[in-house]
Amino acid sequence: MIDFDEKSVTDAFFDQIKGTPNKRLLQIMRAAIRHLHSFAREVDLTRDEWKAGINFLTAVGQQSSEDRQEFVLLSDTSGLSTLMNLLEDRRGDKGTNASILGPFYREDPPILELGDTVAKLKPGPEAVMYGTIKDVRGKPIPHALLDAWLADEKGLYDVQEHGPGVDDLRGRYRADENGRYWFRTTIPSGYSIPMDGPVGDLVRNTARDGMRPAHIHFRLMHQGFQDLVTAVYFKDQYIETDAAFGVLRKLVVEILPPSKDSPIPSLPRIPYDFTMIPSSAVRHPGPLGSAAA
Ligand SMILES: [Fe+2]
């Protein structure tokens, strides 16, 4: 097929790939190119704009390295990572919403006892976070593992503040026999995504500030259940405008006054229960994200 116009060029592409043996690849390629061509027609894309787009994607690749993934940052700041997580949540049904992982997770965090603080090096205003880890029927999951990691009051993670090899504001807890967890933490601050690369330029050029609200990241693990990567978010000035679209209403927490019913009655408290879904419930496990979340 060579006799095509600005509309039928899309059909010419479909014609060329019709023999693709992998049917899922065929489906994805057909949809991706259909939307890409439609996008170019809709905005009447000029050659200079197309070149600017190519240059932008080239710069995103060149900015990426072992320590920084600018494409994931692009995915996060476009809302695509959260869309992926929402699609997974829909398949998983009734579990705690996933949220973006961020670049500061470590596979080997310090092992801590229930009630220990994650803040080893930096004293600051504290709270106790606590709750129950449950299955979708509301039954507690005994001894589930919970990794927590967060930024400090300046919005910096340990590696940013102290360089590699220093642990702070991260730890792994094992829930008790009733699925309960509790730990001491300082209150994190919101922070900016990296604004010194092409994605930062795009965020700035689309009238956004690149800020994320304060949050604590979590990864929950237990045999027979899907790993849950999520975060809880605090109501600060960035809560409605998270540059990475990680905030969902059900992930927003409040810092409540101390209570004698809390595991550490002297501290302000952040109660939050997590719900894990069975590993059989999802087709494509694993939430996506992020370069700076
Ligand atoms: Fe983060």
py3Dmol code that shows the C-alpha trace and the ligand (Angstrom):
import py3Dmol

protein = """\
ATOM      1  CA  MET A   1       0.000   0.000   0.000  1.00  0.00           C
ATOM      2  CA  ILE A   2       1.623   3.220  -1.157  1.00  0.00           C
ATOM      3  CA  ASP A   3      -1.334   5.278  -2.272  1.00  0.00           C
ATOM      4  CA  PHE A   4      -2.301   6.734   1.080  1.00  0.00           C
ATOM      5  CA  ASP A   5      -3.265  10.126   2.447  1.00  0.00           C
ATOM      6  CA  GLU A   6      -3.083  11.674   5.907  1.00  0.00           C
ATOM      7  CA  LYS A   7      -5.875   9.409   7.121  1.00  0.00           C
ATOM      8  CA  SER A   8      -5.193   6.128   5.357  1.00  0.00           C
ATOM      9  CA  VAL A   9      -1.499   6.134   6.331  1.00  0.00           C
ATOM     10  CA  THR A  10      -2.785   4.721   9.626  1.00  0.00           C
ATOM     11  CA  ASP A  11      -4.384   1.806   7.756  1.00  0.00           C
ATOM     12  CA  ALA A  12      -1.134   1.298   5.848  1.00  0.00           C
ATOM     13  CA  PHE A  13       0.649   0.827   9.171  1.00  0.00           C
ATOM     14  CA  PHE A  14      -1.997  -1.649  10.345  1.00  0.00           C
ATOM     15  CA  ASP A  15      -1.624  -3.537   7.079  1.00  0.00           C
ATOM     16  CA  GLN A  16       2.144  -3.906   7.550  1.00  0.00           C
ATOM     17  CA  ILE A  17       1.901  -5.347  11.071  1.00  0.00           C
ATOM     18  CA  LYS A  18      -1.105  -7.619  10.519  1.00  0.00           C
ATOM     19  CA  GLY A  19       1.062 -10.747  10.668  1.00  0.00           C
ATOM     20  CA  THR A  20       2.423  -9.998  14.165  1.00  0.00           C
ATOM     21  CA  PRO A  21       2.326 -13.396  15.895  1.00  0.00           C
ATOM     22  CA  ASN A  22       2.084 -11.972  19.426  1.00  0.00           C
ATOM     23  CA  LYS A  23      -1.567 -10.881  19.590  1.00  0.00           C
ATOM     24  CA  ARG A  24      -1.065  -8.690  22.646  1.00  0.00           C
ATOM     25  CA  LEU A  25       1.779  -6.847  20.898  1.00  0.00           C
ATOM     26  CA  LEU A  26      -0.471  -6.437  17.856  1.00  0.00           C
ATOM     27  CA  GLN A  27      -3.261  -5.002  20.004  1.00  0.00           C
ATOM     28  CA  ILE A  28      -0.902  -2.579  21.787  1.00  0.00           C
ATOM     29  CA  MET A  29       0.806  -1.431  18.576  1.00  0.00           C
ATOM     30  CA  ARG A  30      -2.478  -0.891  16.736  1.00  0.00           C
ATOM     31  CA  ALA A  31      -3.881   1.221  19.585  1.00  0.00           C
ATOM     32  CA  ALA A  32      -0.623   3.129  20.186  1.00  0.00           C
ATOM     33  CA  ILE A  33      -0.212   4.111  16.529  1.00  0.00           C
ATOM     34  CA  ARG A  34      -3.911   4.858  16.054  1.00  0.00           C
ATOM     35  CA  HIS A  35      -3.762   7.325  18.967  1.00  0.00           C
ATOM     36  CA  LEU A  36      -0.391   8.725  17.921  1.00  0.00           C
ATOM     37  CA  HIS A  37      -1.593   9.444  14.388  1.00  0.00           C
ATOM     38  CA  SER A  38      -4.858  10.876  15.703  1.00  0.00           C
ATOM     39  CA  PHE A  39      -2.910  13.135  18.039  1.00  0.00           C
ATOM     40  CA  ALA A  40      -0.785  14.484  15.170  1.00  0.00           C
ATOM     41  CA  ARG A  41      -3.889  15.121  13.050  1.00  0.00           C
ATOM     42  CA  GLU A  42      -5.806  16.686  15.949  1.00  0.00           C
ATOM     43  CA  VAL A  43      -3.140  19.287  16.734  1.00  0.00           C
ATOM     44  CA  ASP A  44      -2.061  19.633  13.091  1.00  0.00           C
ATOM     45  CA  LEU A  45       1.497  18.928  14.213  1.00  0.00           C
ATOM     46  CA  THR A  46       4.172  20.947  12.433  1.00  0.00           C
ATOM     47  CA  ARG A  47       7.584  19.615  11.474  1.00  0.00           C
ATOM     48  CA  ASP A  48       9.301  21.930  13.987  1.00  0.00           C
ATOM     49  CA  GLU A  49       7.023  20.696  16.761  1.00  0.00           C
ATOM     50  CA  TRP A  50       7.719  17.100  15.788  1.00  0.00           C
ATOM     51  CA  LYS A  51      11.459  17.870  15.966  1.00  0.00           C
ATOM     52  CA  ALA A  52      11.002  19.479  19.380  1.00  0.00           C
ATOM     53  CA  GLY A  53       9.249  16.303  20.521  1.00  0.00           C
ATOM     54  CA  ILE A  54      12.070  14.109  19.246  1.00  0.00           C
ATOM     55  CA  ASN A  55      14.633  16.368  20.944  1.00  0.00           C
ATOM     56  CA  PHE A  56      12.664  16.225  24.181  1.00  0.00           C
ATOM     57  CA  LEU A  57      12.507  12.410  24.209  1.00  0.00           C
ATOM     58  CA  THR A  58      16.201  12.244  23.316  1.00  0.00           C
ATOM     59  CA  ALA A  59      17.011  14.513  26.274  1.00  0.00           C
ATOM     60  CA  VAL A  60      14.844  12.372  28.573  1.00  0.00           C
ATOM     61  CA  GLY A  61      16.879   9.319  27.568  1.00  0.00           C
ATOM     62  CA  GLN A  62      20.186  11.137  27.956  1.00  0.00           C
ATOM     63  CA  GLN A  63      19.196  12.333  31.442  1.00  0.00           C
ATOM     64  CA  SER A  64      18.500   8.766  32.553  1.00  0.00           C
ATOM     65  CA  SER A  65      21.181   6.774  34.322  1.00  0.00           C
ATOM     66  CA  GLU A  66      21.524   4.115  37.008  1.00  0.00           C
ATOM     67  CA  ASP A  67      20.706   6.722  39.640  1.00  0.00           C
ATOM     68  CA  ARG A  68      17.982   8.569  37.825  1.00  0.00           C
ATOM     69  CA  GLN A  69      15.164   7.429  35.567  1.00  0.00           C
ATOM     70  CA  GLU A  70      13.829  10.456  33.731  1.00  0.00           C
ATOM     71  CA  PHE A  71      11.346   8.375  31.696  1.00  0.00           C
ATOM     72  CA  VAL A  72       9.712   7.128  34.883  1.00  0.00           C
ATOM     73  CA  LEU A  73       9.602  10.721  36.094  1.00  0.00           C
ATOM     74  CA  LEU A  74       7.887  11.593  32.819  1.00  0.00           C
ATOM     75  CA  SER A  75       5.427   8.763  33.412  1.00  0.00           C
ATOM     76  CA  ASP A  76       4.759   9.959  36.958  1.00  0.00           C
ATOM     77  CA  THR A  77       4.327  13.608  36.064  1.00  0.00           C
ATOM     78  CA  SER A  78       2.012  12.660  33.188  1.00  0.00           C
ATOM     79  CA  GLY A  79      -0.288  10.698  35.487  1.00  0.00           C
ATOM     80  CA  LEU A  80       0.492   7.475  33.608  1.00  0.00           C
ATOM     81  CA  SER A  81       2.094   5.684  36.585  1.00  0.00           C
ATOM     82  CA  THR A  82      -0.982   6.356  38.687  1.00  0.00           C
ATOM     83  CA  LEU A  83      -3.256   5.265  35.845  1.00  0.00           C
ATOM     84  CA  MET A  84      -1.332   1.951  35.756  1.00  0.00           C
ATOM     85  CA  ASN A  85      -1.783   1.570  39.500  1.00  0.00           C
ATOM     86  CA  LEU A  86      -5.504   2.318  39.258  1.00  0.00           C
ATOM     87  CA  LEU A  87      -5.883  -0.334  36.560  1.00  0.00           C
ATOM     88  CA  GLU A  88      -4.117  -2.811  38.849  1.00  0.00           C
ATOM     89  CA  ASP A  89      -6.269  -1.722  41.805  1.00  0.00           C
ATOM     90  CA  ARG A  90      -9.413  -2.356  39.758  1.00  0.00           C
ATOM     91  CA  ARG A  91      -8.257  -5.888  38.993  1.00  0.00           C
ATOM     92  CA  GLY A  92      -7.260  -6.440  42.622  1.00  0.00           C
ATOM     93  CA  ASP A  93     -10.584  -5.289  44.075  1.00  0.00           C
ATOM     94  CA  LYS A  94     -10.906  -3.769  47.533  1.00  0.00           C
ATOM     95  CA  GLY A  95      -7.239  -3.654  48.532  1.00  0.00           C
ATOM     96  CA  THR A  96      -5.468  -0.529  49.705  1.00  0.00           C
ATOM     97  CA  ASN A  97      -4.720   1.627  46.670  1.00  0.00           C
ATOM     98  CA  ALA A  98      -1.234   1.298  45.267  1.00  0.00           C
ATOM     99  CA  SER A  99       0.914   4.402  45.004  1.00  0.00           C
ATOM    100  CA  ILE A 100       4.221   5.114  43.340  1.00  0.00           C
ATOM    101  CA  LEU A 101       7.359   3.438  44.678  1.00  0.00           C
ATOM    102  CA  GLY A 102       9.819   6.276  44.252  1.00  0.00           C
ATOM    103  CA  PRO A 103      13.571   5.984  43.787  1.00  0.00           C
ATOM    104  CA  PHE A 104      14.540   5.733  47.444  1.00  0.00           C
ATOM    105  CA  TYR A 105      13.262   2.268  48.305  1.00  0.00           C
ATOM    106  CA  ARG A 106      15.926  -0.174  49.465  1.00  0.00           C
ATOM    107  CA  GLU A 107      15.607  -3.941  49.446  1.00  0.00           C
ATOM    108  CA  ASP A 108      17.625  -4.261  52.663  1.00  0.00           C
ATOM    109  CA  PRO A 109      16.287  -1.747  55.169  1.00  0.00           C
ATOM    110  CA  PRO A 110      17.215  -1.910  58.877  1.00  0.00           C
ATOM    111  CA  ILE A 111      15.153  -4.532  60.737  1.00  0.00           C
ATOM    112  CA  LEU A 112      13.289  -2.828  63.565  1.00  0.00           C
ATOM    113  CA  GLU A 113      11.053  -3.942  66.425  1.00  0.00           C
ATOM    114  CA  LEU A 114       7.447  -2.815  66.671  1.00  0.00           C
ATOM    115  CA  GLY A 115       7.423   0.554  68.429  1.00  0.00           C
ATOM    116  CA  ASP A 116      10.973   1.458  67.377  1.00  0.00           C
ATOM    117  CA  THR A 117      11.508   4.776  65.670  1.00  0.00           C
ATOM    118  CA  VAL A 118      12.517   5.004  62.014  1.00  0.00           C
ATOM    119  CA  ALA A 119      14.240   8.315  62.790  1.00  0.00           C
ATOM    120  CA  LYS A 120      17.672   7.329  64.048  1.00  0.00           C
ATOM    121  CA  LEU A 121      19.730  10.417  63.316  1.00  0.00           C
ATOM    122  CA  LYS A 122      17.340  13.325  63.316  1.00  0.00           C
ATOM    123  CA  PRO A 123      15.131  14.039  66.262  1.00  0.00           C
ATOM    124  CA  GLY A 124      12.060  16.077  65.377  1.00  0.00           C
ATOM    125  CA  PRO A 125       8.346  16.312  66.059  1.00  0.00           C
ATOM    126  CA  GLU A 126       7.202  12.725  66.414  1.00  0.00           C
ATOM    127  CA  ALA A 127       4.038  10.708  65.949  1.00  0.00           C
ATOM    128  CA  VAL A 128       3.090   7.076  66.270  1.00  0.00           C
ATOM    129  CA  MET A 129       1.693   5.401  63.196  1.00  0.00           C
ATOM    130  CA  TYR A 130      -0.273   2.253  63.827  1.00  0.00           C
ATOM    131  CA  GLY A 131      -3.023   0.015  62.538  1.00  0.00           C
ATOM    132  CA  THR A 132      -3.871  -3.458  61.328  1.00  0.00           C
ATOM    133  CA  ILE A 133      -2.832  -5.245  58.166  1.00  0.00           C
ATOM    134  CA  LYS A 134      -5.847  -7.144  56.866  1.00  0.00           C
ATOM    135  CA  ASP A 135      -7.034  -9.248  53.971  1.00  0.00           C
ATOM    136  CA  VAL A 136      -9.961  -8.213  51.773  1.00  0.00           C
ATOM    137  CA  ARG A 137     -12.414  -9.922  54.132  1.00  0.00           C
ATOM    138  CA  GLY A 138     -11.120  -7.819  57.018  1.00  0.00           C
ATOM    139  CA  LYS A 139      -9.244 -10.684  58.666  1.00  0.00           C
ATOM    140  CA  PRO A 140      -5.891  -9.654  60.179  1.00  0.00           C
ATOM    141  CA  ILE A 141      -2.764 -11.004  58.487  1.00  0.00           C
ATOM    142  CA  PRO A 142      -0.364 -12.139  61.245  1.00  0.00           C
ATOM    143  CA  HIS A 143       3.327 -11.294  60.915  1.00  0.00           C
ATOM    144  CA  ALA A 144       3.116  -9.435  57.594  1.00  0.00           C
ATOM    145  CA  LEU A 145       6.222  -7.388  56.795  1.00  0.00           C
ATOM    146  CA  LEU A 146       5.962  -3.648  56.445  1.00  0.00           C
ATOM    147  CA  ASP A 147       8.767  -1.475  55.057  1.00  0.00           C
ATOM    148  CA  ALA A 148       8.449   2.240  55.730  1.00  0.00           C
ATOM    149  CA  TRP A 149      10.621   5.021  54.334  1.00  0.00           C
ATOM    150  CA  LEU A 150      10.231   8.760  54.287  1.00  0.00           C
ATOM    151  CA  ALA A 151      11.905  12.117  53.831  1.00  0.00           C
ATOM    152  CA  ASP A 152      12.960  14.357  56.705  1.00  0.00           C
ATOM    153  CA  GLU A 153      11.557  17.733  57.696  1.00  0.00           C
ATOM    154  CA  LYS A 154      13.475  19.321  54.818  1.00  0.00           C
ATOM    155  CA  GLY A 155      12.032  16.896  52.284  1.00  0.00           C
ATOM    156  CA  LEU A 156      15.299  14.949  51.901  1.00  0.00           C
ATOM    157  CA  TYR A 157      15.811  11.174  52.006  1.00  0.00           C
ATOM    158  CA  ASP A 158      18.783   9.657  53.845  1.00  0.00           C
ATOM    159  CA  VAL A 159      20.874   9.212  50.707  1.00  0.00           C
ATOM    160  CA  GLN A 160      20.270  12.845  49.732  1.00  0.00           C
ATOM    161  CA  GLU A 161      21.127  14.140  53.203  1.00  0.00           C
ATOM    162  CA  HIS A 162      24.011  11.821  54.156  1.00  0.00           C
ATOM    163  CA  GLY A 163      25.145  10.136  50.931  1.00  0.00           C
ATOM    164  CA  PRO A 164      25.075   6.380  50.333  1.00  0.00           C
ATOM    165  CA  GLY A 165      25.631   3.882  53.151  1.00  0.00           C
ATOM    166  CA  VAL A 166      23.803   5.779  55.908  1.00  0.00           C
ATOM    167  CA  ASP A 167      20.375   4.535  56.987  1.00  0.00           C
ATOM    168  CA  ASP A 168      17.828   6.881  58.408  1.00  0.00           C
ATOM    169  CA  LEU A 169      14.080   7.230  58.185  1.00  0.00           C
ATOM    170  CA  ARG A 170      13.618   3.720  56.897  1.00  0.00           C
ATOM    171  CA  GLY A 171      12.940   0.361  58.469  1.00  0.00           C
ATOM    172  CA  ARG A 172      11.225  -2.999  58.232  1.00  0.00           C
ATOM    173  CA  TYR A 173       8.687  -4.083  60.829  1.00  0.00           C
ATOM    174  CA  ARG A 174       6.931  -7.400  61.314  1.00  0.00           C
ATOM    175  CA  ALA A 175       3.287  -7.155  62.376  1.00  0.00           C
ATOM    176  CA  ASP A 176       2.316  -9.058  65.510  1.00  0.00           C
ATOM    177  CA  GLU A 177       0.153 -12.191  65.636  1.00  0.00           C
ATOM    178  CA  ASN A 178      -2.971 -10.026  65.271  1.00  0.00           C
ATOM    179  CA  GLY A 179      -1.709  -8.201  62.191  1.00  0.00           C
ATOM    180  CA  ARG A 180      -1.044  -5.041  64.179  1.00  0.00           C
ATOM    181  CA  TYR A 181       1.867  -2.730  63.499  1.00  0.00           C
ATOM    182  CA  TRP A 182       3.083   0.423  65.186  1.00  0.00           C
ATOM    183  CA  PHE A 183       6.184   2.554  64.982  1.00  0.00           C
ATOM    184  CA  ARG A 184       7.492   5.977  65.908  1.00  0.00           C
ATOM    185  CA  THR A 185       8.233   8.408  63.127  1.00  0.00           C
ATOM    186  CA  THR A 186       9.059  12.034  62.552  1.00  0.00           C
ATOM    187  CA  ILE A 187       6.764  14.080  60.344  1.00  0.00           C
ATOM    188  CA  PRO A 188       8.118  14.361  56.784  1.00  0.00           C
ATOM    189  CA  SER A 189       7.951  17.401  54.519  1.00  0.00           C
ATOM    190  CA  GLY A 190       6.849  17.702  50.932  1.00  0.00           C
ATOM    191  CA  TYR A 191       9.517  18.160  48.306  1.00  0.00           C
ATOM    192  CA  SER A 192      10.181  18.943  44.676  1.00  0.00           C
ATOM    193  CA  ILE A 193      10.685  16.372  41.958  1.00  0.00           C
ATOM    194  CA  PRO A 194      14.037  16.865  40.137  1.00  0.00           C
ATOM    195  CA  MET A 195      13.480  20.050  38.145  1.00  0.00           C
ATOM    196  CA  ASP A 196      16.920  20.223  36.510  1.00  0.00           C
ATOM    197  CA  GLY A 197      16.143  17.935  33.555  1.00  0.00           C
ATOM    198  CA  PRO A 198      13.841  17.936  30.526  1.00  0.00           C
ATOM    199  CA  VAL A 199      10.861  16.705  32.556  1.00  0.00           C
ATOM    200  CA  GLY A 200      11.379  19.562  35.030  1.00  0.00           C
ATOM    201  CA  ASP A 201      11.399  21.980  32.087  1.00  0.00           C
ATOM    202  CA  LEU A 202       8.138  20.520  30.802  1.00  0.00           C
ATOM    203  CA  VAL A 203       6.546  20.680  34.252  1.00  0.00           C
ATOM    204  CA  ARG A 204       7.609  24.333  34.557  1.00  0.00           C
ATOM    205  CA  ASN A 205       6.439  25.149  31.032  1.00  0.00           C
ATOM    206  CA  THR A 206       3.010  23.738  31.822  1.00  0.00           C
ATOM    207  CA  ALA A 207       2.579  26.064  34.811  1.00  0.00           C
ATOM    208  CA  ARG A 208       3.280  23.537  37.557  1.00  0.00           C
ATOM    209  CA  ASP A 209       5.648  23.806  40.508  1.00  0.00           C
ATOM    210  CA  GLY A 210       6.841  20.166  40.628  1.00  0.00           C
ATOM    211  CA  MET A 211       6.028  19.773  44.322  1.00  0.00           C
ATOM    212  CA  ARG A 212       4.843  16.614  46.042  1.00  0.00           C
ATOM    213  CA  PRO A 213       2.931  16.617  49.340  1.00  0.00           C
ATOM    214  CA  ALA A 214       4.526  15.109  52.457  1.00  0.00           C
ATOM    215  CA  HIS A 215       4.184  11.331  52.537  1.00  0.00           C
ATOM    216  CA  ILE A 216       5.427   8.078  54.009  1.00  0.00           C
ATOM    217  CA  HIS A 217       6.116   5.225  51.598  1.00  0.00           C
ATOM    218  CA  PHE A 218       5.217   1.621  52.405  1.00  0.00           C
ATOM    219  CA  ARG A 219       5.807  -1.778  50.963  1.00  0.00           C
ATOM    220  CA  LEU A 220       3.882  -4.650  52.552  1.00  0.00           C
ATOM    221  CA  MET A 221       4.772  -8.273  51.952  1.00  0.00           C
ATOM    222  CA  HIS A 222       3.335 -11.595  53.019  1.00  0.00           C
ATOM    223  CA  GLN A 223       3.250 -15.038  51.487  1.00  0.00           C
ATOM    224  CA  GLY A 224       0.087 -15.605  49.474  1.00  0.00           C
ATOM    225  CA  PHE A 225      -0.542 -11.883  49.045  1.00  0.00           C
ATOM    226  CA  GLN A 226       0.371  -9.395  46.382  1.00  0.00           C
ATOM    227  CA  ASP A 227       3.169  -7.041  47.399  1.00  0.00           C
ATOM    228  CA  LEU A 228       1.507  -3.749  48.224  1.00  0.00           C
ATOM    229  CA  VAL A 229       3.506  -0.641  47.373  1.00  0.00           C
ATOM    230  CA  THR A 230       1.696   2.413  48.588  1.00  0.00           C
ATOM    231  CA  ALA A 231       2.077   5.627  50.558  1.00  0.00           C
ATOM    232  CA  VAL A 232       0.087   7.761  52.936  1.00  0.00           C
ATOM    233  CA  TYR A 233      -0.112  11.487  52.323  1.00  0.00           C
ATOM    234  CA  PHE A 234      -0.433  14.417  54.709  1.00  0.00           C
ATOM    235  CA  LYS A 235      -2.735  17.363  54.132  1.00  0.00           C
ATOM    236  CA  ASP A 236      -0.251  20.081  53.308  1.00  0.00           C
ATOM    237  CA  GLN A 237      -0.386  22.831  50.685  1.00  0.00           C
ATOM    238  CA  TYR A 238       0.526  20.382  47.905  1.00  0.00           C
ATOM    239  CA  ILE A 239      -2.077  17.712  48.628  1.00  0.00           C
ATOM    240  CA  GLU A 240      -4.396  18.699  45.754  1.00  0.00           C
ATOM    241  CA  THR A 241      -1.632  19.291  43.208  1.00  0.00           C
ATOM    242  CA  ASP A 242       0.855  16.423  43.584  1.00  0.00           C
ATOM    243  CA  ALA A 243       3.184  16.705  40.571  1.00  0.00           C
ATOM    244  CA  ALA A 244       3.389  12.892  40.457  1.00  0.00           C
ATOM    245  CA  PHE A 245      -0.385  12.275  40.882  1.00  0.00           C
ATOM    246  CA  GLY A 246       0.313   9.777  43.677  1.00  0.00           C
ATOM    247  CA  VAL A 247      -2.346  11.054  46.072  1.00  0.00           C
ATOM    248  CA  LEU A 248      -5.676   9.286  46.215  1.00  0.00           C
ATOM    249  CA  ARG A 249      -8.361  10.295  48.686  1.00  0.00           C
ATOM    250  CA  LYS A 250      -8.142   7.003  50.584  1.00  0.00           C
ATOM    251  CA  LEU A 251      -4.404   7.436  51.108  1.00  0.00           C
ATOM    252  CA  VAL A 252      -4.701  10.788  52.908  1.00  0.00           C
ATOM    253  CA  VAL A 253      -4.100  10.627  56.662  1.00  0.00           C
ATOM    254  CA  GLU A 254      -4.486  13.020  59.565  1.00  0.00           C
ATOM    255  CA  ILE A 255      -2.255  13.538  62.562  1.00  0.00           C
ATOM    256  CA  LEU A 256      -4.590  13.148  65.536  1.00  0.00           C
ATOM    257  CA  PRO A 257      -4.025  14.230  69.148  1.00  0.00           C
ATOM    258  CA  PRO A 258      -2.527  11.687  71.570  1.00  0.00           C
ATOM    259  CA  SER A 259      -4.898   9.080  72.954  1.00  0.00           C
ATOM    260  CA  LYS A 260      -4.638   6.571  75.752  1.00  0.00           C
ATOM    261  CA  ASP A 261      -5.874   3.933  73.310  1.00  0.00           C
ATOM    262  CA  SER A 262      -2.876   4.341  71.025  1.00  0.00           C
ATOM    263  CA  PRO A 263       0.166   2.033  71.312  1.00  0.00           C
ATOM    264  CA  ILE A 264       2.277   5.037  72.387  1.00  0.00           C
ATOM    265  CA  PRO A 265      -0.208   7.228  74.303  1.00  0.00           C
ATOM    266  CA  SER A 266       2.148  10.196  74.723  1.00  0.00           C
ATOM    267  CA  LEU A 267       2.503  10.884  71.000  1.00  0.00           C
ATOM    268  CA  PRO A 268       0.264  12.403  68.320  1.00  0.00           C
ATOM    269  CA  ARG A 269      -1.003   9.527  66.246  1.00  0.00           C
ATOM    270  CA  ILE A 270      -1.607   8.458  62.681  1.00  0.00           C
ATOM    271  CA  PRO A 271      -3.971   5.501  62.583  1.00  0.00           C
ATOM    272  CA  TYR A 272      -4.117   3.636  59.274  1.00  0.00           C
ATOM    273  CA  ASP A 273      -5.130   0.100  58.297  1.00  0.00           C
ATOM    274  CA  PHE A 274      -3.785  -1.621  55.195  1.00  0.00           C
ATOM    275  CA  THR A 275      -5.633  -4.207  53.112  1.00  0.00           C
ATOM    276  CA  MET A 276      -3.644  -6.696  51.060  1.00  0.00           C
ATOM    277  CA  ILE A 277      -5.077  -8.707  48.202  1.00  0.00           C
ATOM    278  CA  PRO A 278      -4.372 -12.368  47.457  1.00  0.00           C
ATOM    279  CA  SER A 279      -1.569 -12.956  44.975  1.00  0.00           C
ATOM    280  CA  SER A 280      -4.015 -14.753  42.694  1.00  0.00           C
ATOM    281  CA  ALA A 281      -6.189 -11.645  42.302  1.00  0.00           C
ATOM    282  CA  VAL A 282      -4.032  -9.661  39.877  1.00  0.00           C
ATOM    283  CA  ARG A 283      -2.835 -10.357  36.388  1.00  0.00           C
ATOM    284  CA  HIS A 284       0.132  -7.992  36.167  1.00  0.00           C
ATOM    285  CA  PRO A 285       1.579  -7.486  39.649  1.00  0.00           C
ATOM    286  CA  GLY A 286       3.748  -4.558  40.584  1.00  0.00           C
ATOM    287  CA  PRO A 287       2.912  -0.886  40.860  1.00  0.00           C
ATOM    288  CA  LEU A 288       4.916   1.553  38.820  1.00  0.00           C
ATOM    289  CA  GLY A 289       6.923   4.591  39.753  1.00  0.00           C
ATOM    290  CA  SER A 290       8.940   6.789  40.214  1.00  0.00           C
ATOM    291  CA  ALA A 291      12.006   8.802  39.696  1.00  0.00           C
ATOM    292  CA  ALA A 292      11.458  11.242  42.502  1.00  0.00           C
ATOM    293  CA  ALA A 293       8.561  10.183  44.551  1.00  0.00           C
TER     294      ALA A 293
END
"""
ligand_1 = """\
1
LIG
Fe 8.745 10.012 48.291
"""
view = py3Dmol.view(width=600, height=400)
view.addModel(protein, "pdb")
view.setStyle({"model": 0}, {"cartoon": {"style": "trace"}})
view.addModel(ligand_1, "xyz")
view.setStyle({"model": 1}, {"stick": {}})
view.zoomTo()
view.show()
